[in-house]
Amino acid sequence: METTTEEVSESREVYLRDGRKLVVSEQAGESLVEVRSESGMVEVRIRLTEQGPVLQMESARLSLKASESVEIASERVEIKAGSVKVHAEEDLELDAESDVRVTGKMIYLN
C-alpha cells in the first residue's frame, strides 16, 4: 500500500495601511514571516529554521542607529559595496588574531 503525504501550506495575510501586507506561512517545513510591498516583492523575510531565525531584507536603504552600540558576532562578516566609508569621532580599532590584508589600487595613510 502506497501512502503519500501532502504538505498543507497555510498562509495568513494582514493588509497594512500603505499597501504592504504581512504574510505568515509555512514552506518546506519552515515558518515564514514576510512583509511584502504593494507589488508583492518581499521586503523583509524571517525564516524560522531548526538552526534558528534567518533575517533577509531587500530595500533601497538600510539604517541602523543605536544610542549605545551595534555589535555583530559571526564566524564571518562580508560587506560588498560600491564604496565604503567609515567615520569615527573617537578611536577606531581593528584587531585580528591572524593576518591583516589591505589591497587597493592606491592606499593612502594620513
N, C-alpha and C positions, 0 to 999 in steps of 0.2 A: 504494500500500500504506500503510495507516494503522498507525502504531505508538503504543502507549500506554506510558507509564512509570508504574509503580506504586511509590509510596514505601513502603518497608517500615519500619514503626515497631518498633524493637527496644527492649524495656524490661527492665530488671533490677531486682529488688526485694530489699532486705535488711531483715528484720524486726528491730526493736530491742526491747530488754527491756521498755520501758514502753508498748508497744502502737504506738509510732510505727514508720514504715518509711521507708527511704531508697530513692528511686526514681531510676534513671539511665535516660534515654531520649533519643530523637531525635524532634523535632516540627518540621515546616515547615523542615527543613534546619538546625535549631539543636539543639545538645546541651543537655539539661536535667539538672540535679541537684536533686532535691527532697527535703525532709523533710516527710512528711505525718503528721497526727495520727491517732489511732485511728479517728476518724470519716471520714478520707480528705481532710480540709481541708489545703491547702498552708500550711505554717508558714514554710518557708524555700525559696526557689527561686533557683537560679543558672542563668541562661541564658547560654550561651557563644555570642555572636554574632560576626559578622565585624568589628564595631566594637570588640569586647572584651566582657568579662563584665558582666552586669547582675544585681545582687543585689536580690531582693524579699523582704520579711519581713512576716508578719502575726502579731501577738502582742498579748497584754494589756499587756505591759510591755517596754520595751527599755532596757537599762542598758549604758552604755559606761564603762569605767574604765581609765585608763592612768596609770602611775606618772610618766611624763614629759609627754606632750602628746597631744592629739587634734587633728588638722588636717583640715579639709575644703577641698579645692581644686576649684572648679567654676565654670562660666560663670555659674550662677545657683543660689542656695540659697533654698528656700521652706519655711517652717515654718507649718503650720496646726494650731492647738491651741485648746482651750477657755481655757487660761491658760498663760502662760509666766513662769517665774521664773528670774532669773539672779542667782547669788550669787558674788561674787569675794572671796577672802580677801586678795588683793593688788590691784594696779591693774587697772582694766577699761578697755580702749581700744577705740574704734570709729573706724575710718578709712574715708573714702570719697574717691574721686577725682572724685566728682560730688556732686550734691545729697543731703542727708540730710533725710528727711521723718519727722516724728513726728505721728501722728494719733490722737486719742483723745477720749472724752467729757470727761475731765478729765486733765490732765497735771500731775503733782506733781514738783517738783525740790526736793530736800532737805526 
